[in-house]
Amino acid sequence: MRVEGIAVVTGGASGIGAACCRELAARGAMVVALDRDIGRAGAVAAEIGGRAWSADVADEDAMGRAAEAIEKDIGPVDILVNSAGVIQRPVRPTELTMAVYDDITRVDQRGTYVACVAFGGLMLSRRRGVIVNIASVAGMRSMPLHAYGPAKAAVISMTECLAAEWGPAQVRVNCVSPGYTRTPALQT
């Protein structure tokens, strides 16, 4: 299936995000790989003939500026794929530091919501757009991932809430929950 328009992929510098960038570009989209790591995002963008953008998804001011700048410099964003995330090592709750817990929920949960609002608000003004949030089977099952699992469960729930809220305005919001996927982060 051919994909028209501009697509932004958060976490586009690696793993599932980079794979989404490649697939969307192969199907015809103009892709922006958005990531905190501009060097790696730039490498993915160069490979696919796209653009790279740097922003921290959990920083609402930075994401708001990024959404507006991308729309001004490149054009209206038709597709947002939220793939930015922090993976967690399986540990017992007593071994999971609050610093790790906070970082995972800040990026995986808050970052997904912040990106949805930043780009979704612009889509709403045009009454068209597609948002795909990458969750995980960890959000639906019991696993020793005591920050990652609940954060991904929140992504599933927020997707349902946003779909109900924005669907009538022709902004589709869906979620994909992959299982274990061979990515550099998982292999490490």
Protein Blocks (a to p, Z undefined) as FASTA:
>chain_A
ZZedjdddehklgcjllmmmmmmmmnopacddddfblmlmmmmmmmnopacddddfklmk
lmmmmmmmmmmmnopcfbdcdfbdcddddddfklmcfklmmmmmmmmmmmmmmmmmmmmm
mmmmnopacddddddfklmcccfbfklmmmmmmmmmmmmmmmmmmmmnopacdddddddd
ddfklmZZ
